Amino acid sequence: MSKFIVYLKSILFPVIIGGIVGFIISGFMDYNSLEKPVLSPPSILFPIVWTILYILMGISYGILKSKSLNNANTSSIYYIQLLVNILWPIFFFVFKLRFFAFLWIILLAILIIVMLNRFYKSNKAAGILQIPYLLWTLFATYLNFFIYILNK
């Protein structure tokens, strides 16, 4: 398989999954009506940032796949964190389980740290490309916690 196809599949998979989740939760979005903490970005920023992060995630995984650096453990943590990632907005927006979503996003942050570490050990660029994802998730954890507190 050509490197182009490997990268294309690696990028499209998380982008398409993220788009499907965005479509599913679109009718349940209540972000604009919630009390939000300081530093809360406008809602328009979220789909832009997540698209960029999914692209970076795909490039990062594509690096490992194209160089045959991924193994079963690396692939498992990648797909597990992606599953945890796509379930978070369903818990937060669809089911309004704000505190559970807070605990879930902590799990996601831990999985991202493990994934970033494994990616970095295999290929430094693949690991570094995950840093924005980790930082955004930590910021989202802050938002999740304070939205829960402010909207009890």
PyMOL CGO cylinders between C-alpha atoms (Angstrom):
from pymol import cmd
from pymol.cgo import CYLINDER

trace = [
    CYLINDER, 0.00, 0.00, 0.00, 1.37, 3.41, -0.92, 0.3, 1, 1, 1, 1, 1, 1,
    CYLINDER, 1.37, 3.41, -0.92, 2.29, 5.89, 1.79, 0.3, 1, 1, 1, 1, 1, 1,
    CYLINDER, 2.29, 5.89, 1.79, -0.31, 8.29, 0.39, 0.3, 1, 1, 1, 1, 1, 1,
    CYLINDER, -0.31, 8.29, 0.39, -3.09, 5.72, 0.93, 0.3, 1, 1, 1, 1, 1, 1,
    CYLINDER, -3.09, 5.72, 0.93, -1.80, 4.92, 4.43, 0.3, 1, 1, 1, 1, 1, 1,
    CYLINDER, -1.80, 4.92, 4.43, -1.87, 8.61, 5.38, 0.3, 1, 1, 1, 1, 1, 1,
    CYLINDER, -1.87, 8.61, 5.38, -5.22, 9.19, 3.70, 0.3, 1, 1, 1, 1, 1, 1,
    CYLINDER, -5.22, 9.19, 3.70, -6.86, 6.33, 5.60, 0.3, 1, 1, 1, 1, 1, 1,
    CYLINDER, -6.86, 6.33, 5.60, -5.14, 7.33, 8.83, 0.3, 1, 1, 1, 1, 1, 1,
    CYLINDER, -5.14, 7.33, 8.83, -6.39, 10.91, 8.54, 0.3, 1, 1, 1, 1, 1, 1,
    CYLINDER, -6.39, 10.91, 8.54, -9.88, 10.22, 7.21, 0.3, 1, 1, 1, 1, 1, 1,
    CYLINDER, -9.88, 10.22, 7.21, -10.75, 7.67, 9.89, 0.3, 1, 1, 1, 1, 1, 1,
    CYLINDER, -10.75, 7.67, 9.89, -10.70, 10.00, 12.92, 0.3, 1, 1, 1, 1, 1, 1,
    CYLINDER, -10.70, 10.00, 12.92, -12.03, 12.94, 10.90, 0.3, 1, 1, 1, 1, 1, 1,
    CYLINDER, -12.03, 12.94, 10.90, -15.03, 10.94, 9.66, 0.3, 1, 1, 1, 1, 1, 1,
    CYLINDER, -15.03, 10.94, 9.66, -15.67, 9.41, 13.10, 0.3, 1, 1, 1, 1, 1, 1,
    CYLINDER, -15.67, 9.41, 13.10, -15.50, 12.89, 14.65, 0.3, 1, 1, 1, 1, 1, 1,
    CYLINDER, -15.50, 12.89, 14.65, -17.88, 14.21, 12.00, 0.3, 1, 1, 1, 1, 1, 1,
    CYLINDER, -17.88, 14.21, 12.00, -20.38, 11.43, 12.67, 0.3, 1, 1, 1, 1, 1, 1,
    CYLINDER, -20.38, 11.43, 12.67, -20.29, 12.14, 16.40, 0.3, 1, 1, 1, 1, 1, 1,
    CYLINDER, -20.29, 12.14, 16.40, -20.68, 15.86, 15.68, 0.3, 1, 1, 1, 1, 1, 1,
    CYLINDER, -20.68, 15.86, 15.68, -23.76, 15.09, 13.61, 0.3, 1, 1, 1, 1, 1, 1,
    CYLINDER, -23.76, 15.09, 13.61, -25.20, 12.83, 16.34, 0.3, 1, 1, 1, 1, 1, 1,
    CYLINDER, -25.20, 12.83, 16.34, -24.78, 15.42, 19.09, 0.3, 1, 1, 1, 1, 1, 1,
    CYLINDER, -24.78, 15.42, 19.09, -25.76, 18.47, 17.00, 0.3, 1, 1, 1, 1, 1, 1,
    CYLINDER, -25.76, 18.47, 17.00, -29.39, 18.33, 18.13, 0.3, 1, 1, 1, 1, 1, 1,
    CYLINDER, -29.39, 18.33, 18.13, -28.35, 18.14, 21.79, 0.3, 1, 1, 1, 1, 1, 1,
    CYLINDER, -28.35, 18.14, 21.79, -25.78, 20.94, 21.91, 0.3, 1, 1, 1, 1, 1, 1,
    CYLINDER, -25.78, 20.94, 21.91, -26.52, 23.28, 24.80, 0.3, 1, 1, 1, 1, 1, 1,
    CYLINDER, -26.52, 23.28, 24.80, -23.07, 24.87, 25.16, 0.3, 1, 1, 1, 1, 1, 1,
    CYLINDER, -23.07, 24.87, 25.16, -24.32, 28.39, 24.43, 0.3, 1, 1, 1, 1, 1, 1,
    CYLINDER, -24.32, 28.39, 24.43, -27.01, 28.17, 27.12, 0.3, 1, 1, 1, 1, 1, 1,
    CYLINDER, -27.01, 28.17, 27.12, -24.69, 26.93, 29.86, 0.3, 1, 1, 1, 1, 1, 1,
    CYLINDER, -24.69, 26.93, 29.86, -22.95, 29.00, 32.50, 0.3, 1, 1, 1, 1, 1, 1,
    CYLINDER, -22.95, 29.00, 32.50, -19.30, 28.83, 31.52, 0.3, 1, 1, 1, 1, 1, 1,
    CYLINDER, -19.30, 28.83, 31.52, -16.03, 29.54, 33.29, 0.3, 1, 1, 1, 1, 1, 1,
    CYLINDER, -16.03, 29.54, 33.29, -13.51, 32.20, 32.42, 0.3, 1, 1, 1, 1, 1, 1,
    CYLINDER, -13.51, 32.20, 32.42, -11.54, 31.41, 29.23, 0.3, 1, 1, 1, 1, 1, 1,
    CYLINDER, -11.54, 31.41, 29.23, -14.47, 29.58, 27.60, 0.3, 1, 1, 1, 1, 1, 1,
    CYLINDER, -14.47, 29.58, 27.60, -14.09, 29.84, 23.84, 0.3, 1, 1, 1, 1, 1, 1,
    CYLINDER, -14.09, 29.84, 23.84, -16.97, 30.56, 21.48, 0.3, 1, 1, 1, 1, 1, 1,
    CYLINDER, -16.97, 30.56, 21.48, -18.79, 27.45, 20.28, 0.3, 1, 1, 1, 1, 1, 1,
    CYLINDER, -18.79, 27.45, 20.28, -17.65, 27.99, 16.66, 0.3, 1, 1, 1, 1, 1, 1,
    CYLINDER, -17.65, 27.99, 16.66, -14.09, 27.21, 17.74, 0.3, 1, 1, 1, 1, 1, 1,
    CYLINDER, -14.09, 27.21, 17.74, -14.77, 23.61, 18.77, 0.3, 1, 1, 1, 1, 1, 1,
    CYLINDER, -14.77, 23.61, 18.77, -15.40, 22.00, 15.36, 0.3, 1, 1, 1, 1, 1, 1,
    CYLINDER, -15.40, 22.00, 15.36, -12.41, 23.85, 13.92, 0.3, 1, 1, 1, 1, 1, 1,
    CYLINDER, -12.41, 23.85, 13.92, -10.06, 22.74, 16.70, 0.3, 1, 1, 1, 1, 1, 1,
    CYLINDER, -10.06, 22.74, 16.70, -11.34, 19.16, 16.70, 0.3, 1, 1, 1, 1, 1, 1,
    CYLINDER, -11.34, 19.16, 16.70, -10.93, 18.86, 12.95, 0.3, 1, 1, 1, 1, 1, 1,
    CYLINDER, -10.93, 18.86, 12.95, -7.32, 20.02, 13.24, 0.3, 1, 1, 1, 1, 1, 1,
    CYLINDER, -7.32, 20.02, 13.24, -6.69, 17.64, 16.15, 0.3, 1, 1, 1, 1, 1, 1,
    CYLINDER, -6.69, 17.64, 16.15, -8.19, 14.68, 14.28, 0.3, 1, 1, 1, 1, 1, 1,
    CYLINDER, -8.19, 14.68, 14.28, -6.00, 15.51, 11.28, 0.3, 1, 1, 1, 1, 1, 1,
    CYLINDER, -6.00, 15.51, 11.28, -2.90, 15.67, 13.49, 0.3, 1, 1, 1, 1, 1, 1,
    CYLINDER, -2.90, 15.67, 13.49, -3.96, 12.42, 15.15, 0.3, 1, 1, 1, 1, 1, 1,
    CYLINDER, -3.96, 12.42, 15.15, -4.26, 10.79, 11.74, 0.3, 1, 1, 1, 1, 1, 1,
    CYLINDER, -4.26, 10.79, 11.74, -0.92, 12.12, 10.51, 0.3, 1, 1, 1, 1, 1, 1,
    CYLINDER, -0.92, 12.12, 10.51, 0.73, 10.89, 13.68, 0.3, 1, 1, 1, 1, 1, 1,
    CYLINDER, 0.73, 10.89, 13.68, -0.74, 7.41, 13.36, 0.3, 1, 1, 1, 1, 1, 1,
    CYLINDER, -0.74, 7.41, 13.36, 0.03, 7.47, 9.63, 0.3, 1, 1, 1, 1, 1, 1,
    CYLINDER, 0.03, 7.47, 9.63, 3.70, 8.11, 10.40, 0.3, 1, 1, 1, 1, 1, 1,
    CYLINDER, 3.70, 8.11, 10.40, 3.82, 4.98, 12.52, 0.3, 1, 1, 1, 1, 1, 1,
    CYLINDER, 3.82, 4.98, 12.52, 1.90, 2.86, 10.01, 0.3, 1, 1, 1, 1, 1, 1,
    CYLINDER, 1.90, 2.86, 10.01, 3.87, 4.06, 6.98, 0.3, 1, 1, 1, 1, 1, 1,
    CYLINDER, 3.87, 4.06, 6.98, 7.15, 3.23, 8.71, 0.3, 1, 1, 1, 1, 1, 1,
    CYLINDER, 7.15, 3.23, 8.71, 5.81, -0.04, 10.16, 0.3, 1, 1, 1, 1, 1, 1,
    CYLINDER, 5.81, -0.04, 10.16, 6.46, 1.29, 13.67, 0.3, 1, 1, 1, 1, 1, 1,
    CYLINDER, 6.46, 1.29, 13.67, 3.05, 0.51, 15.10, 0.3, 1, 1, 1, 1, 1, 1,
    CYLINDER, 3.05, 0.51, 15.10, 2.49, -2.73, 16.97, 0.3, 1, 1, 1, 1, 1, 1,
    CYLINDER, 2.49, -2.73, 16.97, -0.58, -4.26, 18.59, 0.3, 1, 1, 1, 1, 1, 1,
    CYLINDER, -0.58, -4.26, 18.59, -0.10, -2.29, 21.82, 0.3, 1, 1, 1, 1, 1, 1,
    CYLINDER, -0.10, -2.29, 21.82, 0.32, 1.03, 20.03, 0.3, 1, 1, 1, 1, 1, 1,
    CYLINDER, 0.32, 1.03, 20.03, -2.66, 0.40, 17.77, 0.3, 1, 1, 1, 1, 1, 1,
    CYLINDER, -2.66, 0.40, 17.77, -4.78, -0.71, 20.73, 0.3, 1, 1, 1, 1, 1, 1,
    CYLINDER, -4.78, -0.71, 20.73, -4.11, 2.43, 22.77, 0.3, 1, 1, 1, 1, 1, 1,
    CYLINDER, -4.11, 2.43, 22.77, -4.76, 4.57, 19.68, 0.3, 1, 1, 1, 1, 1, 1,
    CYLINDER, -4.76, 4.57, 19.68, -8.15, 3.02, 19.00, 0.3, 1, 1, 1, 1, 1, 1,
    CYLINDER, -8.15, 3.02, 19.00, -9.13, 2.83, 22.68, 0.3, 1, 1, 1, 1, 1, 1,
    CYLINDER, -9.13, 2.83, 22.68, -8.41, 6.54, 23.21, 0.3, 1, 1, 1, 1, 1, 1,
    CYLINDER, -8.41, 6.54, 23.21, -10.33, 7.32, 20.02, 0.3, 1, 1, 1, 1, 1, 1,
    CYLINDER, -10.33, 7.32, 20.02, -13.34, 5.37, 21.33, 0.3, 1, 1, 1, 1, 1, 1,
    CYLINDER, -13.34, 5.37, 21.33, -13.14, 7.14, 24.69, 0.3, 1, 1, 1, 1, 1, 1,
    CYLINDER, -13.14, 7.14, 24.69, -12.82, 10.44, 22.80, 0.3, 1, 1, 1, 1, 1, 1,
    CYLINDER, -12.82, 10.44, 22.80, -15.93, 9.90, 20.68, 0.3, 1, 1, 1, 1, 1, 1,
    CYLINDER, -15.93, 9.90, 20.68, -18.03, 8.84, 23.67, 0.3, 1, 1, 1, 1, 1, 1,
    CYLINDER, -18.03, 8.84, 23.67, -17.23, 11.94, 25.75, 0.3, 1, 1, 1, 1, 1, 1,
    CYLINDER, -17.23, 11.94, 25.75, -19.47, 14.40, 23.82, 0.3, 1, 1, 1, 1, 1, 1,
    CYLINDER, -19.47, 14.40, 23.82, -22.31, 11.86, 23.90, 0.3, 1, 1, 1, 1, 1, 1,
    CYLINDER, -22.31, 11.86, 23.90, -22.08, 11.66, 27.70, 0.3, 1, 1, 1, 1, 1, 1,
    CYLINDER, -22.08, 11.66, 27.70, -21.68, 15.42, 28.04, 0.3, 1, 1, 1, 1, 1, 1,
    CYLINDER, -21.68, 15.42, 28.04, -24.21, 16.74, 25.51, 0.3, 1, 1, 1, 1, 1, 1,
    CYLINDER, -24.21, 16.74, 25.51, -26.68, 13.97, 24.74, 0.3, 1, 1, 1, 1, 1, 1,
    CYLINDER, -26.68, 13.97, 24.74, -27.08, 12.45, 28.21, 0.3, 1, 1, 1, 1, 1, 1,
    CYLINDER, -27.08, 12.45, 28.21, -26.07, 15.61, 30.15, 0.3, 1, 1, 1, 1, 1, 1,
    CYLINDER, -26.07, 15.61, 30.15, -23.94, 13.48, 32.48, 0.3, 1, 1, 1, 1, 1, 1,
    CYLINDER, -23.94, 13.48, 32.48, -21.58, 16.34, 33.23, 0.3, 1, 1, 1, 1, 1, 1,
    CYLINDER, -21.58, 16.34, 33.23, -19.82, 14.82, 36.24, 0.3, 1, 1, 1, 1, 1, 1,
    CYLINDER, -19.82, 14.82, 36.24, -19.50, 11.40, 34.60, 0.3, 1, 1, 1, 1, 1, 1,
    CYLINDER, -19.50, 11.40, 34.60, -18.18, 13.17, 31.49, 0.3, 1, 1, 1, 1, 1, 1,
    CYLINDER, -18.18, 13.17, 31.49, -15.61, 14.90, 33.72, 0.3, 1, 1, 1, 1, 1, 1,
    CYLINDER, -15.61, 14.90, 33.72, -14.37, 11.54, 35.02, 0.3, 1, 1, 1, 1, 1, 1,
    CYLINDER, -14.37, 11.54, 35.02, -14.45, 10.17, 31.46, 0.3, 1, 1, 1, 1, 1, 1,
    CYLINDER, -14.45, 10.17, 31.46, -12.32, 13.03, 30.11, 0.3, 1, 1, 1, 1, 1, 1,
    CYLINDER, -12.32, 13.03, 30.11, -9.77, 12.40, 32.85, 0.3, 1, 1, 1, 1, 1, 1,
    CYLINDER, -9.77, 12.40, 32.85, -9.59, 8.82, 31.56, 0.3, 1, 1, 1, 1, 1, 1,
    CYLINDER, -9.59, 8.82, 31.56, -9.16, 10.23, 28.06, 0.3, 1, 1, 1, 1, 1, 1,
    CYLINDER, -9.16, 10.23, 28.06, -6.29, 12.49, 29.17, 0.3, 1, 1, 1, 1, 1, 1,
    CYLINDER, -6.29, 12.49, 29.17, -4.54, 9.53, 30.78, 0.3, 1, 1, 1, 1, 1, 1,
    CYLINDER, -4.54, 9.53, 30.78, -4.96, 7.46, 27.62, 0.3, 1, 1, 1, 1, 1, 1,
    CYLINDER, -4.96, 7.46, 27.62, -3.61, 10.34, 25.51, 0.3, 1, 1, 1, 1, 1, 1,
    CYLINDER, -3.61, 10.34, 25.51, -0.54, 10.58, 27.74, 0.3, 1, 1, 1, 1, 1, 1,
    CYLINDER, -0.54, 10.58, 27.74, 0.06, 6.84, 27.36, 0.3, 1, 1, 1, 1, 1, 1,
    CYLINDER, 0.06, 6.84, 27.36, -0.49, 7.07, 23.59, 0.3, 1, 1, 1, 1, 1, 1,
    CYLINDER, -0.49, 7.07, 23.59, 1.74, 10.13, 23.23, 0.3, 1, 1, 1, 1, 1, 1,
    CYLINDER, 1.74, 10.13, 23.23, 4.49, 8.36, 25.17, 0.3, 1, 1, 1, 1, 1, 1,
    CYLINDER, 4.49, 8.36, 25.17, 4.27, 5.22, 23.01, 0.3, 1, 1, 1, 1, 1, 1,
    CYLINDER, 4.27, 5.22, 23.01, 4.14, 7.24, 19.80, 0.3, 1, 1, 1, 1, 1, 1,
    CYLINDER, 4.14, 7.24, 19.80, 7.12, 9.34, 20.90, 0.3, 1, 1, 1, 1, 1, 1,
    CYLINDER, 7.12, 9.34, 20.90, 9.18, 6.26, 21.72, 0.3, 1, 1, 1, 1, 1, 1,
    CYLINDER, 9.18, 6.26, 21.72, 8.48, 4.90, 18.23, 0.3, 1, 1, 1, 1, 1, 1,
    CYLINDER, 8.48, 4.90, 18.23, 8.87, 8.19, 16.35, 0.3, 1, 1, 1, 1, 1, 1,
    CYLINDER, 8.87, 8.19, 16.35, 9.48, 11.59, 17.92, 0.3, 1, 1, 1, 1, 1, 1,
    CYLINDER, 9.48, 11.59, 17.92, 7.41, 13.49, 15.33, 0.3, 1, 1, 1, 1, 1, 1,
    CYLINDER, 7.41, 13.49, 15.33, 4.45, 11.14, 15.84, 0.3, 1, 1, 1, 1, 1, 1,
    CYLINDER, 4.45, 11.14, 15.84, 4.57, 11.82, 19.56, 0.3, 1, 1, 1, 1, 1, 1,
    CYLINDER, 4.57, 11.82, 19.56, 5.05, 15.58, 19.26, 0.3, 1, 1, 1, 1, 1, 1,
    CYLINDER, 5.05, 15.58, 19.26, 2.03, 15.83, 16.94, 0.3, 1, 1, 1, 1, 1, 1,
    CYLINDER, 2.03, 15.83, 16.94, -0.12, 14.57, 19.83, 0.3, 1, 1, 1, 1, 1, 1,
    CYLINDER, -0.12, 14.57, 19.83, 0.85, 17.41, 22.20, 0.3, 1, 1, 1, 1, 1, 1,
    CYLINDER, 0.85, 17.41, 22.20, -1.86, 19.82, 20.95, 0.3, 1, 1, 1, 1, 1, 1,
    CYLINDER, -1.86, 19.82, 20.95, -4.44, 17.04, 21.45, 0.3, 1, 1, 1, 1, 1, 1,
    CYLINDER, -4.44, 17.04, 21.45, -3.30, 16.54, 25.03, 0.3, 1, 1, 1, 1, 1, 1,
    CYLINDER, -3.30, 16.54, 25.03, -3.28, 20.28, 25.75, 0.3, 1, 1, 1, 1, 1, 1,
    CYLINDER, -3.28, 20.28, 25.75, -6.75, 20.77, 24.26, 0.3, 1, 1, 1, 1, 1, 1,
    CYLINDER, -6.75, 20.77, 24.26, -8.08, 17.80, 26.23, 0.3, 1, 1, 1, 1, 1, 1,
    CYLINDER, -8.08, 17.80, 26.23, -6.67, 19.23, 29.45, 0.3, 1, 1, 1, 1, 1, 1,
    CYLINDER, -6.67, 19.23, 29.45, -8.34, 22.54, 28.61, 0.3, 1, 1, 1, 1, 1, 1,
    CYLINDER, -8.34, 22.54, 28.61, -11.59, 20.69, 27.87, 0.3, 1, 1, 1, 1, 1, 1,
    CYLINDER, -11.59, 20.69, 27.87, -11.23, 18.97, 31.26, 0.3, 1, 1, 1, 1, 1, 1,
    CYLINDER, -11.23, 18.97, 31.26, -11.11, 22.39, 32.91, 0.3, 1, 1, 1, 1, 1, 1,
    CYLINDER, -11.11, 22.39, 32.91, -14.19, 23.50, 30.95, 0.3, 1, 1, 1, 1, 1, 1,
    CYLINDER, -14.19, 23.50, 30.95, -16.06, 20.28, 31.74, 0.3, 1, 1, 1, 1, 1, 1,
    CYLINDER, -16.06, 20.28, 31.74, -15.37, 20.56, 35.47, 0.3, 1, 1, 1, 1, 1, 1,
    CYLINDER, -15.37, 20.56, 35.47, -16.42, 24.17, 35.80, 0.3, 1, 1, 1, 1, 1, 1,
    CYLINDER, -16.42, 24.17, 35.80, -19.46, 23.77, 33.57, 0.3, 1, 1, 1, 1, 1, 1,
    CYLINDER, -19.46, 23.77, 33.57, -20.52, 20.95, 35.87, 0.3, 1, 1, 1, 1, 1, 1,
    CYLINDER, -20.52, 20.95, 35.87, -19.94, 23.14, 38.98, 0.3, 1, 1, 1, 1, 1, 1,
    CYLINDER, -19.94, 23.14, 38.98, -21.63, 26.24, 37.51, 0.3, 1, 1, 1, 1, 1, 1,
    CYLINDER, -21.63, 26.24, 37.51, -24.69, 24.41, 36.17, 0.3, 1, 1, 1, 1, 1, 1,
    CYLINDER, -24.69, 24.41, 36.17, -25.61, 22.06, 39.03, 0.3, 1, 1, 1, 1, 1, 1,
]
cmd.load_cgo(trace, "trace")
